[in-house]
Amino acid sequence: MDMHGPMHSRRQFLGATAAAAAAGRFGISGSTRVPSESGQQSAPPTSFGPVKQINAGDLNVGYVEAGPANGQAVVLMHGWPYDIHSYEVVTPLLAAKGYRVVVPYLRGHGTTRFLSDRTPRNAQQSAFAVDIVALLDALGIERPVLAGYDWGSRTGDIIAALWPERCKALVSVTGYLIANVEANKMPSPPKSEWAWWYQYYFATERGVRGLDRYRRDLAELVWKFNSPTWRFDNATFDRTAAAFDNVDYVGIVIDNYRWRLGLAKGERRYDDLEKRLAAAPVIKVPTITIDGKHDPFTPPGNGSAYRDRFGGTYEHRTLDVGHNVPQEDPRGFAAAVIAANGF
């Protein structure tokens, strides 16, 4: 789950070796190599399509694909604690309009696995963006529309900012979520800090064990807080909760939130990207930003808090939902994707 604006920074604390050692302390085992060819089905079908697997960068990525192979590509990216089922209705809506829709499990979720036990279970912001660019290359996609919320918003923002030639248009819930590690050292108002209790929980050994033992209970609690007007049923939650059984789930979630608190160190290979991101680059690709009216983390001002970070064709929309925008209002989200593609 992400918030807009300065939140937390990353001090140089855990290196790649220390991260691996921490995984051992937390009882998190490494994944094994998962050889796969593009298009191979390696998981049971979801309710909106078979899960395919493809090797891309550091990962063997699980993803759902729908629509014509020659259609304008759209990549839909989920957040935490969610998964690809946030796009269960959005996907067929877009496919019916002729789009080629790709919905990947992010690292640490669902059927996505690391190809090597030696790869650090790193969850800094640039790693997710590099993952998606590698997936685009593996699938032969040049310039998709990128759309996401939460972790997915940040990932889309980064790709649009650093590699605009790989992004035709952007749909970003909660706007500009690229982290500035220096600015993030400043605390937020107490009410905001209180809402992010689990970030501090995850900074402790107790929190690591709690996430591992109660991963579903914790996620359901967060869902209810994030989306106070959304009345999801048990079956809806269970479809997503299965993605949390990934062997690297705990390690990735912990590293992500410790990274924001300055308690985890990323990898040197991403240092140049992080330096560029710290400068808060303006996103110049056509963009629609969305706020959830009932999302407790939506910044005030109807998009004004981040308007200056978008320098191209731009539109802002507010939908009558909470944090998980695409699952709470799939038609509204799909309409934003179609509109952004038409800019």
SERO-4910 file (N, C-alpha, C, O; in steps of 0.05 Angstrom, whole numbers):
BEGIN
 pado doro    nc1    nc2    nc3   cac1   cac2   cac3    cc1    cc2    cc3    oc1    oc2    oc3
  Met    A     17    -24      0      0      0      0     18     25      0     37     25     14
  Asp    A     11     45    -16     27     68    -19     13     93    -11    -12     94    -11
  Met    A     28    113     -4     16    139      1     30    160    -17     51    155    -28
  His    A     16    182    -21     27    203    -38     45    222    -21     40    226      3
  Gly    A     65    233    -34     81    253    -21    103    241     -4    105    217     -3
  Pro    A    119    258     11    141    248     27    131    229     49    112    235     63
  Met    A    144    206     50    136    187     71    161    179     86    165    188    109
  His    A    177    161     75    200    151     89    223    148     70    220    145     46
  Ser    A    247    150     81    271    148     65    285    121     70    275    105     86
  Arg    A    307    117     56    322     92     58    350     98     66    365    109     49
  Arg    A    358     92     90    386     95     98    401     70     90    389     49     86
  Gln    A    427     72     88    443     50     79    447     31    102    466     35    118
  Phe    A    431     10    105    431     -7    128    437    -36    122    456    -48    134
  Leu    A    421    -48    104    425    -76     98    434    -79     69    421    -69     51
  Gly    A    456    -92     65    466    -98     38    453   -123     27    437   -135     41
  Ala    A    461   -130      4    449   -154     -9    454   -179      8    437   -196     11
  Thr    A    479   -181     19    485   -204     35    469   -205     60    459   -225     69
  Ala    A    467   -181     73    452   -179     98    423   -185     93    409   -197    109
  Ala    A    412   -177     69    384   -182     63    380   -212     61    359   -222     71
  Ala    A    398   -226     49    395   -255     47    397   -268     74    382   -287     80
  Ala    A    415   -257     91    417   -268    118    391   -263    134    382   -280    149
  Ala    A    380   -239    130    355   -233    144    333   -252    135    316   -260    152
  Ala    A    332   -258    109    312   -277    100    314   -303    115    294   -316    121
  Gly    A    339   -312    120    343   -336    135    332   -334    163    320   -352    174
  Arg    A    337   -311    176    328   -306    203    298   -306    204    286   -315    224
  Phe    A    285   -296    183    256   -294    183    243   -320    175    218   -322    176
  Gly    A    259   -340    169    247   -366    161    236   -365    133    217   -380    126
  Ile    A    248   -348    116    238   -345     88    258   -360     70    281   -352     69
  Ser    A    249   -380     57    267   -395     40    268   -383     12    250   -369      4
  Gly    A    290   -388     -2    293   -378    -29    276   -394    -48    268   -417    -42
  Ser    A    271   -382    -71    255   -397    -91    274   -414   -108    298   -409   -108
  Thr    A    263   -433   -121    279   -449   -139    275   -440   -168    255   -426   -174
  Arg    A    293   -448   -185    291   -440   -213    266   -452   -225    259   -475   -221
  Val    A    251   -435   -240    227   -444   -253    229   -440   -283    221   -419   -293
  Pro    A    241   -459   -297    244   -456   -326    217   -455   -340    199   -471   -333
  Ser    A    213   -438   -358    188   -436   -372    191   -422   -399    210   -406   -402
  Glu    A    174   -428   -417    174   -414   -443    150   -396   -444    130   -401   -430
  Ser    A    151   -375   -461    129   -357   -464    104   -372   -471    103   -389   -489
  Gly    A     82   -366   -457     57   -378   -463     51   -404   -448     29   -415   -450
  Gln    A     71   -414   -434     67   -439   -420     48   -435   -396     53   -417   -380
  Gln    A     28   -450   -393     10   -448   -370     21   -465   -347     25   -489   -350
  Ser    A     26   -452   -324     38   -467   -302     22   -464   -276     32   -471   -255
  Ala    A     -2   -453   -278    -18   -450   -254    -47   -454   -262    -54   -451   -285
  Pro    A    -64   -460   -242    -92   -463   -248   -104   -438   -260    -94   -416   -253
  Pro    A   -124   -440   -277   -136   -416   -288   -149   -399   -266   -160   -409   -247
  Thr    A   -146   -373   -269   -161   -355   -252   -189   -352   -263   -196   -365   -283
  Ser    A   -205   -335   -251   -232   -332   -261   -232   -314   -285   -254   -310   -298
  Phe    A   -210   -302   -293   -209   -286   -317   -187   -294   -337   -179   -278   -353
  Gly    A   -177   -318   -335   -159   -328   -355   -137   -345   -343   -132   -344   -319
  Pro    A   -124   -362   -359   -103   -379   -349    -78   -362   -342    -72   -343   -356
  Val    A    -64   -370   -322    -39   -356   -314    -16   -368   -331    -11   -392   -331
  Lys    A     -3   -351   -346     20   -359   -362     46   -352   -348     45   -337   -328
  Gln    A     68   -363   -357     94   -358   -345    114   -351   -366    113   -362   -388
  Ile    A    132   -332   -360    153   -325   -379    177   -315   -363    174   -301   -343
  Asn    A    201   -322   -372    226   -313   -360    231   -284   -369    230   -278   -393
  Ala    A    235   -266   -350    240   -238   -356    258   -226   -335    250   -224   -311
  Gly    A    282   -218   -342    301   -207   -323    307   -227   -301    315   -250   -306
  Asp    A    304   -219   -276    310   -236   -253    288   -256   -247    291   -273   -229
  Leu    A    266   -254   -261    242   -268   -253    231   -288   -274    236   -285   -297
  Asn    A    216   -307   -264    198   -322   -281    170   -310   -273    160   -316   -251
  Val    A    159   -295   -291    135   -279   -284    110   -293   -291    106   -304   -313
  Gly    A     91   -294   -271     64   -303   -276     47   -280   -285     48   -259   -273
  Tyr    A     31   -285   -306     14   -263   -316    -10   -274   -330    -11   -297   -339
  Val    A    -31   -258   -331    -55   -263   -346    -55   -245   -371    -47   -222   -369
  Glu    A    -63   -256   -393    -64   -240   -418    -91   -244   -431   -101   -267   -432
  Ala    A   -102   -223   -443   -128   -225   -456   -128   -205   -479   -113   -186   -480
  Gly    A   -146   -210   -498   -149   -192   -521   -132   -200   -544   -115   -218   -542
  Pro    A   -135   -186   -567   -120   -193   -591    -90   -187   -589    -82   -167   -577
  Ala    A    -74   -205   -599    -45   -203   -597    -34   -177   -611    -13   -167   -604
  Asn    A    -49   -168   -631    -40   -144   -645    -53   -118   -636    -51    -97   -648
  Gly    A    -68   -120   -614    -81    -96   -603    -62    -78   -588    -40    -87   -581
  Gln    A    -70    -53   -583    -54    -36   -566    -50    -48   -539    -70    -55   -525
  Ala    A    -25    -51   -530    -20    -65   -505    -25    -47   -481    -21    -23   -482
  Val    A    -36    -59   -460    -41    -46   -435    -29    -64   -413    -36    -88   -413
  Val    A    -13    -54   -396     -2    -69   -373    -14    -58   -348    -11    -34   -341
  Leu    A    -28    -75   -333    -42    -68   -309    -27    -79   -284    -22   -103   -283
  Met    A    -20    -61   -266     -2    -69   -243    -16    -65   -217    -28    -44   -211
  His    A    -14    -86   -200    -28    -86   -175    -11    -74   -152     12    -66   -157
  Gly    A    -23    -72   -129    -10    -62   -105     -9    -82    -83    -11   -106    -88
  Trp    A     -4    -72    -59     -3    -89    -35    -24    -80    -15    -27    -56    -11
  Pro    A    -38    -98     -2    -38   -128     -4    -59   -138    -24    -81   -146    -15
  Tyr    A    -53   -137    -48    -71   -144    -70    -57   -162    -90    -34   -169    -86
  Asp    A    -70   -168   -112    -58   -183   -134    -72   -177   -160    -86   -157   -163
  Ile    A    -67   -195   -180    -78   -190   -206   -109   -189   -207   -120   -178   -226
  His    A   -122   -201   -187   -151   -201   -187   -164   -173   -183   -188   -170   -186
  Ser    A   -147   -153   -177   -158   -126   -177   -167   -118   -204   -184   -100   -207
  Tyr    A   -158   -132   -225   -164   -126   -253   -182   -148   -266   -183   -150   -290
  Glu    A   -196   -163   -249   -212   -185   -259   -234   -177   -278   -241   -191   -296
  Val    A   -245   -153   -272   -266   -143   -290   -255   -123   -310   -265   -122   -333
  Val    A   -235   -107   -302   -223    -88   -321   -212   -102   -346   -215    -93   -368
  Thr    A   -199   -126   -341   -186   -140   -363   -205   -147   -386   -200   -139   -409
  Pro    A   -228   -160   -381   -245   -166   -404   -259   -142   -416   -265   -141   -439
  Leu    A   -263   -121   -400   -274    -96   -410   -255    -84   -432   -264    -76   -453
  Leu    A   -229    -84   -425   -210    -73   -444   -206    -92   -468   -203    -83   -491
  Ala    A   -205   -118   -463   -201   -137   -484   -224   -135   -505   -219   -138   -529
  Ala    A   -248   -130   -495   -271   -128   -513   -269   -103   -531   -282   -102   -552
  Lys    A   -253    -84   -523   -248    -60   -539   -224    -63   -557   -217    -43   -571
  Gly    A   -212    -86   -558   -190    -91   -576   -163    -88   -565   -143    -89   -580
  Tyr    A   -160    -84   -538   -134    -81   -526   -122   -108   -520   -136   -127   -513
  Arg    A    -96   -109   -522    -80   -132   -512    -74   -126   -482    -57   -108   -477
  Val    A    -85   -140   -464    -83   -134   -436    -64   -154   -422    -68   -178   -425
  Val    A    -44   -144   -408    -26   -161   -393    -27   -153   -363    -24   -129   -357
  Val    A    -31   -173   -346    -33   -167   -317    -14   -185   -303    -19   -209   -298
  Pro    A     10   -175   -295     30   -192   -282     28   -192   -251     20   -172   -239
  Tyr    A     36   -214   -240     41   -215   -211     68   -202   -206     88   -209   -219
  Leu    A     69   -182   -188     94   -169   -181    112   -189   -166    102   -209   -156
  Arg    A    137   -182   -164    155   -200   -150    145   -205   -121    136   -187   -107
  Gly    A    147   -230   -113    138   -238    -87    108   -246    -85     98   -251    -64
  His    A     95   -246   -108     66   -251   -108     58   -273   -128     71   -276   -149
  Gly    A     38   -288   -121     27   -307   -140     47   -327   -150     63   -338   -135
  Thr    A     47   -331   -176     65   -351   -189     91   -339   -199    107   -353   -211
  Thr    A     96   -314   -193    121   -302   -201    143   -311   -182    140   -311   -157
  Arg    A    166   -320   -193    188   -331   -177    214   -319   -187    217   -312   -210
  Phe    A    233   -317   -168    261   -310   -176    274   -334   -190    269   -357   -182
  Leu    A    289   -328   -210    303   -350   -225    327   -361   -210    336   -383   -216
  Ser    A    337   -346   -191    361   -355   -177    358   -351   -147    347   -330   -138
  Asp    A    367   -370   -131    367   -367   -102    386   -345    -93    384   -334    -72
  Arg    A    405   -338   -110    426   -318   -103    417   -289   -107    430   -271    -98
  Thr    A    395   -285   -121    385   -258   -126    374   -246   -100    356   -259    -88
  Pro    A    383   -223    -91    372   -211    -67    342   -206    -70    333   -198    -91
  Arg    A    328   -211    -49    298   -206    -49    294   -177    -43    284   -169    -22
  Asn    A    301   -161    -63    302   -132    -61    275   -120    -69    263   -130    -89
  Ala    A    265   -101    -55    239    -89    -61    240    -59    -63    220    -46    -57
  Gln    A    263    -48    -70    264    -19    -74    249    -11    -99    243    -28   -116
  Gln    A    241     14   -101    222     23   -122    232     17   -150    217      9   -167
  Ser    A    258     21   -155    267     18   -183    268    -11   -191    266    -17   -215
  Ala    A    271    -30   -172    271    -58   -180    245    -67   -193    246    -82   -212
  Phe    A    223    -57   -183    197    -64   -195    194    -53   -223    184    -67   -241
  Ala    A    204    -29   -227    203    -17   -254    220    -33   -274    212    -38   -296
  Val    A    244    -41   -265    262    -57   -282    249    -84   -289    251    -94   -311
  Asp    A    235    -95   -269    220   -120   -274    200   -117   -297    199   -134   -315
  Ile    A    185    -95   -296    164    -92   -317    176    -86   -344    166    -96   -364
  Val    A    198    -71   -345    211    -66   -371    221    -92   -382    219    -97   -406
  Ala    A    232   -109   -365    242   -136   -374    219   -152   -384    222   -167   -404
  Leu    A    196   -150   -371    172   -165   -381    163   -155   -408    156   -171   -425
  Leu    A    163   -129   -412    156   -117   -438    175   -128   -460    166   -136   -481
  Asp    A    200   -129   -454    220   -140   -473    214   -169   -479    214   -178   -502
  Ala    A    208   -185   -458    204   -213   -462    178   -218   -479    177   -238   -494
  Leu    A    158   -201   -476    133   -204   -490    133   -190   -517    113   -191   -532
  Gly    A    154   -175   -523    155   -161   -549    137   -137   -549    126   -130   -571
  Ile    A    133   -124   -527    115   -101   -525    133    -76   -524    150    -73   -507
  Glu    A    128    -57   -542    144    -33   -543    134    -10   -526    148      1   -509
  Arg    A    108     -2   -531     98     22   -518     69     17   -508     50     25   -521
  Pro    A     67      4   -485     40     -1   -475     29     24   -460     44     42   -454
  Val    A      3     23   -456     -8     41   -435     -3     27   -409     -9      3   -405
  Leu    A      8     42   -390     14     31   -363     -7     42   -344    -13     66   -344
  Ala    A    -19     24   -328    -39     33   -309    -36     17   -283    -31     -7   -283
  Gly    A    -39     31   -261    -36     18   -235    -46     35   -212    -53     58   -215
  Tyr    A    -45     22   -189    -51     35   -164    -31     25   -143    -20      3   -146
  Asp    A    -26     40   -122     -9     31   -100     19     25   -111     30     42   -125
  Trp    A     30      1   -105     57     -5   -116     56     -3   -146     77      4   -159
  Gly    A     34     -9   -159     32     -8   -188     33     21   -198     44     25   -220
  Ser    A     21     40   -184     23     68   -192     52     77   -192     62     89   -211
  Arg    A     66     71   -170     94     79   -168    111     67   -191    127     81   -203
  Thr    A    106     42   -197    121     28   -218    115     42   -246    134     46   -261
  Gly    A     90     47   -251     83     61   -276     95     89   -278    105     97   -298
  Asp    A     94    103   -255    106    130   -254    135    129   -261    145    146   -276
  Ile    A    150    110   -250    179    108   -254    185    103   -283    203    115   -295
  Ile    A    171     84   -295    176     77   -323    170    101   -341    185    107   -359
  Ala    A    148    114   -336    140    137   -352    160    160   -349    165    175   -368
  Ala    A    172    163   -325    191    184   -321    219    178   -332    231    195   -344
  Leu    A    228    153   -329    255    146   -337    257    136   -365    277    141   -379
  Trp    A    236    122   -374    237    111   -401    211    118   -416    195    100   -422
  Pro    A    206    143   -421    181    151   -434    176    138   -461    153    136   -470
  Glu    A    197    129   -474    194    116   -500    181     88   -497    173     76   -516
  Arg    A    180     78   -472    167     52   -467    139     55   -455    128     36   -445
  Cys    A    127     79   -457    101     84   -445     85    102   -463     92    126   -466
  Lys    A     64     92   -475     47    108   -492     30    128   -476     26    150   -485
  Ala    A     20    118   -454      3    135   -436      3    122   -409     11     99   -406
  Leu    A     -5    138   -389     -4    129   -361    -30    134   -347    -42    156   -350
  Val    A    -40    115   -331    -62    119   -312    -50    112   -284    -42     90   -279
  Ser    A    -51    132   -267    -37    130   -241    -56    138   -218    -63    161   -216
  Val    A    -64    118   -202    -80    124   -179    -63    137   -157    -41    128   -152
  Thr    A    -73    158   -145    -60    174   -125    -36    190   -137    -19    199   -122
  Gly    A    -35    192   -163    -17    210   -177     12    202   -176     19    181   -185
  Tyr    A     29    221   -166     58    218   -168     68    205   -142     67    217   -121
  Leu    A     77    180   -145     86    166   -121    116    159   -121    124    143   -104
  Ile    A    131    171   -138    160    167   -138    172    177   -112    167    200   -104
  Ala    A    188    160    -99    199    168    -72    223    185    -75    240    180    -92
  Asn    A    226    205    -58    249    221    -55    261    214    -28    250    221     -7
  Val    A    284    201    -28    294    189     -3    303    210     17    301    205     41
  Glu    A    311    233      8    319    254     27    294    268     39    292    271     63
  Ala    A    275    276     21    251    289     31    235    271     49    221    280     67
  Asn    A    237    245     45    221    226     60    231    222     89    218    209    105
  Lys    A    253    234     95    263    233    123    246    250    142    246    245    166
  Met    A    231    268    131    214    285    147    188    270    154    176    258    137
  Pro    A    180    271    180    156    257    188    131    270    176    130    294    170
  Ser    A    110    253    174     84    263    166     68    271    191     77    265    213
  Pro    A     46    285    188     29    291    211     21    266    226     19    245    213
  Pro    A     17    267    252     11    243    268    -12    226    257    -10    201    259
  Lys    A    -33    238    247    -55    222    237    -46    204    214    -54    181    212
  Ser    A    -29    215    196    -19    199    174      0    177    184     -2    154    175
  Glu    A     17    184    203     35    163    214     19    141    227     26    117    224
  Trp    A     -2    147    241    -19    127    254    -31    108    234    -32     84    239
  Ala    A    -39    119    211    -52    102    191    -32     82    179    -40     61    168
  Trp    A     -6     87    181     14     70    170     27     53    191     51     47    190
  Trp    A     12     45    211     22     30    234     38      5    225     59     -1    238
  Tyr    A     29     -9    204     42    -34    197     70    -29    186     87    -48    187
  Gln    A     76     -5    176    104      0    167    123     -2    191    145    -13    188
  Tyr    A    115      8    214    132      6    237    132    -22    249    152    -32    259
  Tyr    A    109    -35    247    106    -63    255    126    -81    239    139    -98    251
  Phe    A    127    -76    213    145    -92    196    174    -86    201    191   -101    192
  Ala    A    180    -64    215    208    -58    221    219    -75    244    243    -74    250
  Thr    A    201    -90    257    209   -107    279    209   -136    272    195   -145    253
  Glu    A    224   -152    288    223   -181    284    195   -192    289    186   -211    276
  Arg    A    181   -180    309    154   -188    315    136   -184    290    119   -201    284
  Gly    A    140   -162    276    124   -156    253    129   -176    230    111   -183    216
  Val    A    154   -184    227    160   -204    207    146   -230    212    134   -242    195
  Arg    A    147   -238    237    133   -263    245    103   -260    242     89   -279    234
  Gly    A     93   -236    249     64   -231    247     54   -232    219     33   -243    213
  Leu    A     70   -220    200     62   -221    172     62   -249    162     45   -257    147
  Asp    A     82   -265    170     84   -292    161     61   -309    171     49   -324    157
  Arg    A     55   -306    197     35   -323    210      6   -314    203    -12   -330    199
  Tyr    A      2   -287    201    -25   -276    197    -27   -261    171    -42   -241    169
  Arg    A    -14   -271    150    -13   -256    125    -41   -250    114    -46   -229    104
  Arg    A    -60   -269    117    -87   -265    106   -103   -246    125   -117   -228    115
  Asp    A   -101   -251    151   -116   -234    170   -107   -205    168   -123   -186    168
  Leu    A    -81   -201    165    -70   -174    163    -80   -160    138    -87   -137    138
  Ala    A    -79   -175    116    -87   -164     90   -117   -156     91   -125   -135     81
  Glu    A   -133   -173    102   -162   -168    104   -167   -143    120   -185   -127    114
  Leu    A   -152   -139    142   -155   -115    159   -148    -90    143   -162    -70    144
  Val    A   -126    -92    127   -118    -69    111   -138    -63     89   -145    -40     84
  Trp    A   -149    -84     77   -170    -80     56   -193    -64     68   -203    -45     55
  Lys    A   -202    -71     91   -226    -58    103   -220    -29    110   -237    -12    107
  Phe    A   -195    -24    119   -188      4    126   -185     20    101   -193     44    100
  Asn    A   -172      9     80   -167     23     56   -192     30     40   -193     51     26
  Ser    A   -212     13     42   -236     16     25   -261     14     42   -274     -7     41
  Pro    A   -267     34     57   -289     33     77   -316     29     65   -335     21     79
  Thr    A   -320     35     39   -346     32     27   -348      7     10   -369      2     -2
  Trp    A   -327     -9      8   -327    -33     -9   -335    -57      6   -323    -64     27
  Arg    A   -356    -70     -3   -367    -94     11   -359   -119     -5   -375   -131    -19
  Phe    A   -334   -127     -2   -324   -151    -16   -333   -176     -1   -336   -175     23
  Asp    A   -336   -198    -15   -344   -223     -2   -319   -241      3   -297   -234     -7
  Asn    A   -323   -262     16   -301   -280     23   -288   -292     -2   -263   -295     -2
  Ala    A   -303   -299    -22   -292   -311    -46   -273   -291    -60   -252   -298    -70
  Thr    A   -281   -265    -60   -265   -245    -73   -238   -242    -58   -217   -242    -71
  Phe    A   -239   -241    -32   -214   -239    -17   -197   -264    -20   -173   -262    -23
  Asp    A   -209   -288    -19   -194   -313    -21   -179   -316    -47   -157   -327    -48
  Arg    A   -191   -306    -69   -177   -308    -95   -151   -293    -94   -131   -302   -105
  Thr    A   -152   -269    -82   -127   -254    -79   -108   -265    -58    -84   -266    -63
  Ala    A   -119   -273    -36   -102   -282    -14    -84   -306    -21    -63   -310     -9
  Ala    A    -92   -322    -41    -76   -344    -50    -49   -334    -60    -29   -349    -59
  Ala    A    -48   -309    -70    -23   -298    -81     -2   -293    -59     22   -291    -64
  Phe    A    -11   -292    -34      7   -287    -11     22   -312     -2     39   -310     15
  Asp    A     16   -334    -14     29   -359     -7     56   -362    -22     71   -381    -18
  Asn    A     63   -342    -38     89   -342    -52    111   -344    -32    111   -331    -11
  Val    A    132   -360    -38    154   -365    -20    169   -340    -13    181   -338      9
  Asp    A    168   -320    -30    183   -295    -25    165   -272    -16    174   -249    -13
  Tyr    A    140   -277    -11    121   -256     -4    130   -240     21    131   -216     20
  Val    A    136   -254     42    143   -240     67    169   -224     63    170   -201     71
  Gly    A    188   -236     51    214   -222     46    211   -197     30    223   -176     36
  Ile    A    195   -198      9    190   -175     -9    175   -153      6    182   -129      4
  Val    A    154   -160     20    138   -140     34    155   -126     55    154   -102     58
  Ile    A    169   -142     71    185   -131     92    207   -112     81    211    -90     91
  Asp    A    220   -121     59    241   -104     48    230    -78     37    243    -57     39
  Asn    A    206    -80     25    194    -56     13    189    -35     35    196    -12     31
  Tyr    A    177    -43     57    171    -23     77    194    -15     94    195      7    104
  Arg    A    214    -33     98    238    -25    111    254     -6     94    268     12    104
  Trp    A    253    -10     68    267      8     50    256     36     53    272     56     53
  Arg    A    230     39     57    218     66     60    225     78     87    227    103     89
  Leu    A    230     61    107    237     71    133    267     76    136    276     86    157
  Gly    A    282     70    115    311     74    117    325     51    131    347     55    141
  Leu    A    312     28    133    324      5    147    333    -17    129    341    -38    139
  Ala    A    332    -13    103    341    -33     84    356    -19     61    348      2     52
  Lys    A    377    -31     53    393    -20     32    387    -35      6    385    -59      5
  Gly    A    385    -20    -16    380    -32    -42    406    -42    -54    427    -44    -40
  Glu    A    405    -49    -79    428    -59    -93    443    -37   -108    430    -18   -118
  Arg    A    469    -39   -110    485    -18   -124    477    -15   -153    479      7   -164
  Arg    A    468    -37   -165    461    -35   -194    438    -16   -199    434     -8   -222
  Tyr    A    423     -9   -178    401     10   -182    407     38   -173    390     56   -173
  Asp    A    432     43   -164    439     69   -152    434     92   -172    424    113   -164
  Asp    A    442     88   -197    439    110   -216    409    116   -221    401    140   -223
  Leu    A    393     96   -222    364    100   -226    352    115   -202    337    133   -205
  Glu    A    360    107   -178    350    120   -154    359    149   -152    344    166   -142
  Lys    A    383    154   -161    392    182   -161    375    199   -180    368    222   -173
  Arg    A    369    188   -203    352    203   -222    323    206   -211    311    227   -214
  Leu    A    313    186   -197    286    188   -185    285    208   -162    265    220   -158
  Ala    A    307    210   -147    308    229   -125    304    258   -134    297    275   -118
  Ala    A    310    263   -159    306    290   -170    277    296   -177    271    318   -188
  Ala    A    259    277   -172    231    281   -178    226    289   -207    214    310   -212
  Pro    A    234    272   -226    231    279   -254    201    283   -262    184    269   -252
  Val    A    197    302   -279    170    308   -289    162    286   -309    178    279   -326
  Ile    A    138    276   -307    127    256   -325    114    271   -349     95    287   -345
  Lys    A    123    265   -373    114    280   -396     96    264   -414     85    276   -434
  Val    A     92    239   -409     74    223   -426     45    230   -419     40    239   -397
  Pro    A     26    227   -437     -2    232   -431    -11    216   -407     -6    192   -405
  Thr    A    -24    230   -388    -30    218   -362    -58    225   -352    -67    248   -355
  Ile    A    -72    205   -341    -96    210   -325    -89    200   -297    -82    177   -293
  Thr    A    -93    218   -277    -90    210   -249   -118    206   -238   -137    220   -245
  Ile    A   -119    188   -219   -145    182   -206   -141    182   -176   -121    173   -165
  Asp    A   -160    194   -162   -162    192   -133   -187    177   -125   -208    181   -137
  Gly    A   -185    160   -105   -209    148    -93   -220    166    -72   -207    174    -53
  Lys    A   -245    174    -75   -258    193    -57   -257    184    -28   -254    200    -10
  His    A   -259    158    -23   -259    147      4   -233    133     12   -232    120     33
  Asp    A   -213    137     -4   -186    126      2   -174    142     25   -171    167     22
  Pro    A   -168    130     48   -157    146     70   -130    158     64   -121    175     79
  Phe    A   -117    150     43    -91    161     36    -91    180     12    -70    188      3
  Thr    A   -114    187      3   -116    207    -19   -108    235     -9   -120    244     11
  Pro    A    -89    248    -21    -81    274    -12   -103    295    -17   -118    291    -36
  Pro    A   -104    316     -1   -125    336     -6   -119    352    -31    -96    353    -41
  Gly    A   -139    366    -41   -135    384    -63   -142    375    -91   -135    387   -111
  Asn    A   -156    352    -92   -166    342   -118   -144    341   -139   -147    350   -162
  Gly    A   -122    329   -131   -100    325   -150    -79    347   -150    -58    344   -163
  Ser    A    -85    369   -136    -66    392   -137    -40    386   -124    -20    398   -131
  Ala    A    -39    367   -105    -15    361    -91      7    351   -109     31    353   -102
  Tyr    A      0    339   -132     21    328   -149     18    338   -178     32    328   -196
  Arg    A      2    358   -183     -3    367   -210     22    376   -225     25    371   -249
  Asp    A     41    389   -210     64    399   -224     84    378   -232    104    384   -245
  Arg    A     79    353   -225     97    331   -233     89    319   -260    102    300   -269
  Phe    A     68    329   -272     59    319   -298     60    341   -319     46    361   -316
  Gly    A     77    338   -339     81    359   -358     70    355   -386     73    372   -403
  Gly    A     56    333   -390     44    328   -416     14    332   -415      3    345   -397
  Thr    A      0    320   -435    -29    321   -435    -39    307   -409    -29    286   -402
  Tyr    A    -57    320   -396    -64    311   -368    -93    315   -362   -106    334   -371
  Glu    A   -103    296   -346   -130    298   -335   -131    285   -308   -117    265   -303
  His    A   -147    296   -290   -151    284   -264   -180    276   -260   -198    290   -267
  Arg    A   -184    252   -248   -210    243   -242   -212    233   -213   -193    223   -202
  Thr    A   -235    237   -200   -240    227   -174   -264    207   -176   -285    214   -186
  Leu    A   -260    183   -166   -280    163   -167   -291    157   -139   -277    160   -119
  Asp    A   -316    149   -137   -330    146   -112   -324    119    -99   -341    103    -94
  Val    A   -298    115    -94   -288     89    -84   -266     93    -64   -259    116    -57
  Gly    A   -254     71    -54   -232     72    -36   -205     68    -50   -201     79    -72
  His    A   -187     53    -38   -160     51    -47   -156     33    -71   -141     39    -89
  Asn    A   -171     11    -72   -168     -9    -93   -186     -2   -117   -206    -15   -123
  Val    A   -179     20   -130   -196     33   -150   -205     13   -172   -229     12   -178
  Pro    A   -187     -2   -185   -196    -18   -208   -216    -40   -200   -232    -48   -216
  Gln    A   -214    -50   -176   -233    -71   -168   -259    -60   -157   -280    -73   -159
  Glu    A   -257    -36   -145   -282    -24   -135   -298    -10   -156   -323     -9   -155
  Asp    A   -285      1   -177   -299     14   -199   -285      6   -225   -271     23   -237
  Pro    A   -288    -19   -234   -274    -28   -258   -281    -13   -283   -264     -8   -300
  Arg    A   -306     -5   -285   -314     10   -309   -302     38   -310   -293     47   -331
  Gly    A   -301     50   -287   -288     77   -285   -258     75   -291   -247     93   -305
  Phe    A   -245     54   -282   -217     51   -287   -212     44   -316   -194     56   -328
  Ala    A   -228     26   -327   -224     20   -356   -229     44   -373   -215     48   -393
  Ala    A   -249     60   -366   -254     84   -382   -230    103   -381   -224    116   -401
  Ala    A   -216    105   -358   -192    122   -357   -170    111   -375   -156    127   -387
  Val    A   -167     85   -376   -146     73   -393   -152     80   -422   -134     88   -437
  Ile    A   -177     76   -430   -185     82   -458   -181    112   -465   -171    119   -486
  Ala    A   -189    129   -446   -186    158   -450   -156    166   -452   -149    182   -469
  Ala    A   -139    154   -435   -111    161   -436    -98    152   -462    -82    166   -473
  Asn    A   -106    129   -472    -96    119   -497   -104    137   -520    -90    139   -540
  Gly    A   -126    150   -518   -136    168   -539   -125    196   -539   -130    212   -557
  Phe    A   -109    203   -519    -97    230   -518    -78    234   -542    -66    256   -544
***
